[in-house]
Amino acid sequence: MLIHLRRHLLLLLLPGLAAALIAACAVNPVSGGHELALMSEADELRLGQENDAAVRKQYGVYADARLQTYVQQVGERLAVKSHRPQLKYSFTVLDSPDVNAFALPGGYIYITRGIMAHLNSEAELAAVLGHEIGHVTARHAVRQYSAAMAANVGFTLGSILIPELGSRAGQSLLNTLGGALLSGYGRDHELEADRLGAEYIARSDYDPKAMIEVIELLKNQEVFEKALAAKEGRAPRVYHGVFASHPSADERLQQVVGEAEKHRSVTNGRVERTAYLKLLDGLAWNDSEAQGIRLGADFYHKGLDFAVRFPAGWRVDNNPERLLAVNPGQNALVEMQTTDKGSVRTPQEYLVVGMKLQDLHNTQTPKVNGLPAYAGVTRMQTPFGPRDTHVAVVFLHGQAFRFFGAASAANAAVERAFLDTVQSLHALRPEERALARGQRVELMTARTGDNFAALARRASLKNEPEAILRLLNGKYPQGEPAPGELVKLIH
């Protein structure tokens, strides 16, 4: 009887659903054709605006007003030549060493300082920004969202009859869209973004071949970075727009970029290599001093005046809100956060009253270099599910340093690693202050006889310094600097 009732409800709902889908068809700003769009432009703008603050908080905004203004100006020059010039575009440099750029719906575009360090001209910067503008103008996020919604129509109707399915469907949809924003939209949409980006830079008096050049540069970076990341046991930092094959062998890419030639109004397009490189002089490389410096298992933060040591061999991720260390087996973690300790008087009061950990047990007062500290075990939701979680708080410089440790199963070695991490916390020692200073890009003019093997010996790089310098300067894998050429070093 219940099955027949569900079928009856579906028959009643489907005509209305079909009408809604027809009404949801919209004109694509790029193609001019009609397509399914289950998100209005007003919703698109609101989605971008609402998530802009979250992106800025997660990654941090790079503190260089001159560079931020420059990127905004280059982006706006392209945006007014796009298919959606009426949008109010925002271009933001994120304080991240990752090699990436991405766009939220509605014109919110982000580029990391990590990818900017690898670019060598304003034309290459314009190519990256143009690609991301292409995602916005073609409404790729909206199309991805609409396709996922349409694919889940049956599931959504089922959730009307079985409400507990609804949250899982919604979460799946959010995961799909979120993954696309950061990891790419698939071959066809990425190719379309390259075509549109090449058109926009051509209309803005840049040579559209800059799109091919920047993809070649980033493809080289991707190949090198994946090999280095595998050796270091971490996730690679690569740009999502790079294709699987090399650009020089990608006929479709060559074709779509070649089509942009008809939009050129000048014979010699803008390049602006020198002006761009001078803006990079002093750019933070790898971890920024503002977010703290990772050196192996050690972490140093100049602004907050502390150092801490995580378990050897664990991967440490650093973002403005937390430090997260994960063991090689990815079945254990230690997380550290810093907050103002407020008006609480003791670490015990902070955990029990401030954090409301009423079920805290196995409590202890660990010795942490003479600092007030308290620790215990509580039940928490973790990436491994509900688990007994080790928690601790240490007071230093008026801040509360909160530690959490969890594993997929009880493990004495993980418990020891957690406690060792907590007990390693201390104020920076005089000899550690130099370690808390971040590395930066430094420009020099190449002289006759200079080569990257010799320059690598002067650079503050540990792993593959010669290859990294070639990548940064667009000379990978075997190129050398020409006399009089500006060259990027790391110090």
KOLDOKOL-907175 format. One record per residue (C-alpha): residue in one letter; y, z, x. Coordinates in steps of 0.05 Angstrom, whole numbers, padded with zeros to 5 digits, always signed. Example, Ala and Ser with C-alpha at 12.3 -4.5 7.8 and 13.67 -1.06 7.14 Angstrom:
BEGIN
a-00090+00156+00246;s-00021+00143+00273;
***
This chain:
BEGIN
m+00000+00000+00000;l+00048+00018+00057;i+00034-00049+00091;h+00050-00088+00027;l+00114-00047+00019;r+00136-00065+00089;r+00122-00139+00078;h+00163-00136+00013;l+00222-00104+00049;l+00219-00155+00105;l+00221-00212+00054;l+00282-00181+00023;l+00316-00170+00090;l+00303-00236+00125;p+00350-00280+00082;g+00408-00232+00094;l+00390-00229+00168;a+00390-00305+00173;a+00458-00308+00140;a+00484-00255+00189;l+00458-00295+00248;i+00491-00358+00223;a+00557-00320+00213;a+00549-00293+00284;c+00553-00362+00315;a+00615-00370+00357;v+00648-00425+00398;n+00634-00418+00473;p+00700-00420+00511;v+00670-00464+00566;s+00625-00513+00530;g+00662-00516+00464;g+00594-00513+00429;h+00570-00463+00378;e+00523-00408+00400;l+00495-00342+00376;a+00543-00286+00394;l+00526-00218+00365;m+00588-00188+00397;s+00659-00204+00378;e+00713-00216+00430;a+00745-00150+00409;d+00679-00114+00421;e+00672-00151+00487;l+00740-00126+00510;r+00726-00056+00486;l+00658-00054+00522;g+00692-00075+00588;q+00748-00025+00580;e+00702+00033+00563;n+00656+00020+00622;d+00711+00007+00673;a+00723+00081+00684;a+00648+00093+00693;v+00643+00039+00747;r+00704+00067+00784;k+00675+00137+00781;q+00605+00116+00804;y+00627+00074+00864;g+00697+00099+00879;v+00758+00055+00888;y+00775+00035+00959;a+00839+00071+00979;d+00879+00012+01007;a+00936-00008+00960;r+00954-00070+01000;l+00883-00097+00997;q+00876-00080+00923;t+00941-00118+00908;y+00919-00177+00949;v+00852-00184+00913;q+00886-00177+00845;q+00935-00232+00863;v+00880-00280+00887;g+00839-00265+00825;e+00898-00277+00778;r+00913-00344+00812;l+00842-00366+00793;a+00840-00333+00724;v+00901-00372+00697;k+00863-00436+00713;s+00800-00413+00677;h+00775-00427+00607;r+00799-00359+00583;p+00868-00350+00614;q+00891-00306+00556;l+00848-00247+00580;k+00881-00192+00620;y+00837-00193+00683;s+00828-00133+00728;f+00802-00142+00800;t+00781-00079+00836;v+00756-00067+00908;l+00701-00014+00905;d+00690+00036+00962;s+00618+00014+00973;p+00583-00015+01034;d+00537-00054+00988;v+00544-00130+00991;n+00559-00145+00918;a+00607-00166+00865;f+00599-00164+00790;a+00638-00169+00725;l+00639-00130+00660;p+00653-00166+00595;g+00726-00177+00579;g+00751-00192+00649;y+00736-00130+00691;i+00715-00156+00759;y+00692-00115+00819;i+00681-00133+00891;t+00657-00085+00944;r+00688-00075+01012;g+00618-00089+01038;i+00619-00161+01016;m+00692-00169+01036;a+00674-00151+01108;h+00627-00210+01110;l+00678-00261+01085;n+00723-00298+01133;s+00778-00330+01092;e+00817-00325+01028;a+00780-00387+01004;e+00714-00351+01011;l+00742-00291+00973;a+00766-00339+00919;a+00696-00368+00914;v+00665-00299+00901;l+00718-00280+00850;g+00714-00349+00818;h+00639-00341+00809;e+00650-00274+00774;i+00706-00303+00731;g+00655-00356+00711;h+00608-00302+00684;v+00666-00276+00642;t+00691-00343+00615;a+00621-00367+00597;r+00608-00299+00564;h+00543-00290+00601;a+00539-00215+00585;v+00550-00230+00511;r+00498-00286+00512;q+00448-00240+00548;y+00462-00186+00496;s+00455-00234+00438;a+00390-00264+00464;a+00361-00195+00473;m+00382-00175+00403;a+00353-00238+00373;a+00288-00228+00410;n+00284-00157+00383;v+00299-00176+00311;g+00228-00161+00289;f+00227-00097+00328;t+00294-00077+00298;l+00270-00090+00228;g+00208-00049+00243;s+00251+00008+00266;i+00284+00010+00197;l+00215+00028+00170;i+00195+00070+00230;p+00259+00104+00253;e+00231+00135+00316;l+00225+00065+00347;g+00300+00054+00344;s+00320+00093+00406;r+00269+00058+00450;a+00294-00011+00427;g+00366+00008+00441;q+00349+00035+00510;s+00310-00028+00527;l+00370-00070+00507;l+00418-00029+00549;n+00372-00034+00609;t+00369-00110+00601;l+00444-00118+00600;g+00457-00067+00655;g+00406-00101+00701;a+00439-00169+00689;l+00508-00143+00707;l+00487-00118+00775;s+00427-00162+00792;g+00446-00230+00764;y+00435-00268+00699;g+00381-00316+00721;r+00381-00384+00755;d+00416-00424+00700;h+00472-00375+00687;e+00484-00362+00761;l+00487-00437+00773;e+00537-00444+00716;a+00579-00389+00746;d+00579-00427+00812;r+00600-00491+00777;l+00657-00456+00740;g+00678-00418+00802;a+00682-00482+00842;e+00724-00514+00786;y+00772-00455+00785;i+00782-00453+00860;a+00793-00528+00860;r+00846-00521+00805;s+00878-00466+00848;d+00885-00512+00909;y+00825-00485+00947;d+00771-00532+00973;p+00712-00526+00925;k+00665-00532+00985;a+00685-00459+00999;m+00633-00442+00945;i+00578-00474+00986;e+00604-00441+01050;v+00606-00372+01021;i+00536-00379+00991;e+00509-00401+01059;l+00542-00341+01091;l+00513-00294+01040;k+00445-00326+01043;n+00443-00312+01117;q+00464-00241+01104;e+00410-00234+01051;v+00354-00258+01098;f+00376-00211+01153;e+00390-00152+01108;k+00322-00155+01073;a+00286-00153+01140;l+00330-00096+01166;a+00323-00056+01101;a+00247-00063+01103;k+00247-00036+01174;e+00293+00022+01154;g+00256+00038+01089;r+00314+00028+01042;a+00338-00020+00988;p+00373-00083+01014;r+00448-00092+01001;v+00453-00165+00979;y+00496-00205+00931;h+00462-00222+00865;g+00490-00293+00862;v+00449-00319+00922;f+00392-00366+00904;a+00322-00363+00931;s+00329-00427+00972;h+00381-00443+01025;p+00444-00475+00995;s+00439-00536+01039;a+00371-00552+01007;d+00392-00536+00936;e+00407-00603+00903;r+00429-00573+00837;l+00479-00528+00872;q+00506-00585+00913;q+00514-00627+00850;v+00550-00575+00807;v+00598-00556+00863;g+00610-00630+00878;e+00632-00640+00806;a+00692-00595+00820;e+00722-00647+00867;k+00753-00683+00807;h+00796-00621+00793;r+00830-00621+00862;s+00904-00637+00864;v+00911-00631+00940;t+00873-00664+00997;n+00871-00605+01044;g+00855-00542+01005;r+00879-00471+01021;v+00836-00432+01071;e+00881-00375+01096;r+00831-00350+01148;t+00881-00313+01193;a+00918-00278+01136;y+00852-00255+01105;l+00823-00229+01170;k+00886-00189+01186;l+00879-00153+01120;l+00809-00132+01141;d+00833-00099+01205;g+00816-00025+01195;l+00770-00037+01136;a+00717+00017+01129;w+00648-00005+01151;n+00583+00025+01125;d+00597+00095+01098;s+00671+00109+01088;e+00703+00172+01115;a+00726+00189+01044;q+00655+00192+01018;g+00622+00221+01080;i+00581+00193+01137;r+00505+00188+01141;l+00474+00189+01210;g+00399+00190+01204;a+00380+00254+01166;d+00449+00285+01178;f+00509+00279+01133;y+00581+00296+01153;h+00642+00300+01108;k+00710+00307+01141;g+00751+00318+01077;l+00706+00374+01050;d+00692+00400+01120;f+00616+00407+01117;a+00552+00381+01145;v+00481+00382+01118;r+00413+00357+01142;f+00362+00325+01096;p+00288+00319+01111;a+00273+00270+01168;g+00248+00203+01144;w+00276+00210+01073;r+00323+00157+01047;v+00392+00186+01032;d+00436+00152+00979;n+00510+00170+00980;n+00558+00161+00922;p+00621+00199+00900;e+00584+00245+00853;r+00522+00265+00893;l+00477+00258+00953;l+00405+00240+00935;a+00348+00242+00985;v+00280+00212+00966;n+00217+00218+01007;p+00179+00156+01032;g+00127+00163+00977;q+00183+00165+00924;n+00149+00224+00891;a+00198+00278+00913;l+00274+00285+00916;v+00329+00332+00938;e+00398+00324+00906;m+00464+00357+00927;q+00529+00360+00887;t+00595+00394+00900;t+00641+00426+00847;d+00696+00477+00844;k+00662+00545+00838;g+00715+00567+00788;s+00723+00640+00772;v+00651+00662+00784;r+00644+00715+00836;t+00574+00705+00864;p+00524+00648+00871;q+00476+00686+00825;e+00529+00689+00771;y+00542+00615+00781;l+00469+00596+00768;v+00453+00645+00713;v+00519+00648+00675;g+00557+00585+00696;m+00497+00538+00693;k+00462+00578+00638;l+00396+00580+00675;q+00369+00640+00637;d+00297+00624+00654;l+00309+00625+00730;h+00250+00656+00767;n+00222+00661+00838;t+00293+00679+00858;q+00315+00692+00929;t+00377+00698+00972;p+00367+00647+01028;k+00403+00655+01094;v+00452+00597+01099;n+00493+00606+01163;g+00527+00668+01136;l+00548+00635+01070;p+00538+00666+01001;a+00476+00633+00970;y+00425+00642+00914;a+00363+00602+00895;g+00307+00601+00844;v+00262+00557+00801;t+00275+00531+00731;r+00246+00480+00683;m+00286+00415+00681;q+00280+00343+00660;t+00271+00302+00724;p+00255+00229+00741;f+00182+00252+00742;g+00187+00284+00672;p+00196+00358+00656;r+00181+00396+00720;d+00192+00463+00753;t+00255+00448+00794;h+00281+00485+00854;v+00355+00501+00848;a+00404+00533+00895;v+00479+00543+00902;v+00518+00558+00965;f+00592+00576+00968;l+00634+00543+01022;h+00710+00532+01025;g+00718+00551+00951;q+00667+00498+00931;a+00599+00507+00899;f+00546+00465+00934;r+00490+00455+00884;f+00420+00434+00906;f+00362+00410+00863;g+00292+00395+00887;a+00236+00364+00847;a+00169+00329+00857;s+00117+00294+00815;a+00069+00351+00830;a+00074+00420+00862;n+00078+00411+00937;a+00089+00466+00989;a+00117+00416+01040;v+00170+00392+00990;e+00189+00464+00974;r+00198+00476+01049;a+00239+00413+01056;f+00284+00435+00999;l+00297+00504+01029;d+00309+00474+01099;t+00361+00427+01069;v+00397+00485+01034;q+00396+00528+01096;s+00424+00471+01139;l+00492+00471+01103;h+00550+00492+01146;a+00623+00480+01161;l+00636+00424+01210;r+00631+00447+01282;p+00682+00422+01333;e+00632+00375+01365;e+00614+00346+01296;r+00684+00325+01275;a+00679+00261+01314;l+00614+00245+01277;a+00650+00252+01211;r+00697+00195+01228;g+00677+00130+01196;q+00667+00063+01230;r+00719+00008+01218;v+00728-00066+01226;e+00771-00082+01286;l+00800-00150+01302;m+00805-00181+01372;t+00822-00249+01399;a+00764-00281+01435;r+00775-00301+01507;t+00742-00355+01548;g+00671-00333+01565;d+00665-00282+01508;n+00599-00282+01472;f+00567-00238+01419;a+00515-00209+01466;a+00571-00179+01508;l+00614-00160+01448;a+00554-00125+01416;r+00552-00077+01475;r+00623-00055+01457;a+00609-00047+01383;s+00590+00019+01350;l+00527-00009+01319;k+00456+00017+01330;n+00410-00034+01297;e+00414-00108+01314;p+00488-00106+01335;e+00490-00178+01360;a+00461-00206+01295;i+00508-00163+01253;l+00569-00188+01291;r+00547-00260+01282;l+00538-00248+01207;l+00606-00216+01201;n+00639-00274+01236;g+00602-00331+01202;k+00564-00349+01266;y+00493-00331+01246;p+00443-00342+01275;q+00463-00372+01343;g+00538-00386+01341;e+00589-00360+01392;p+00664-00346+01386;a+00713-00399+01408;p+00770-00380+01455;g+00831-00358+01416;e+00791-00345+01353;l+00799-00279+01315;v+00734-00240+01317;k+00712-00179+01277;l+00682-00121+01315;i+00658-00053+01290;h+00685+00011+01321;
***
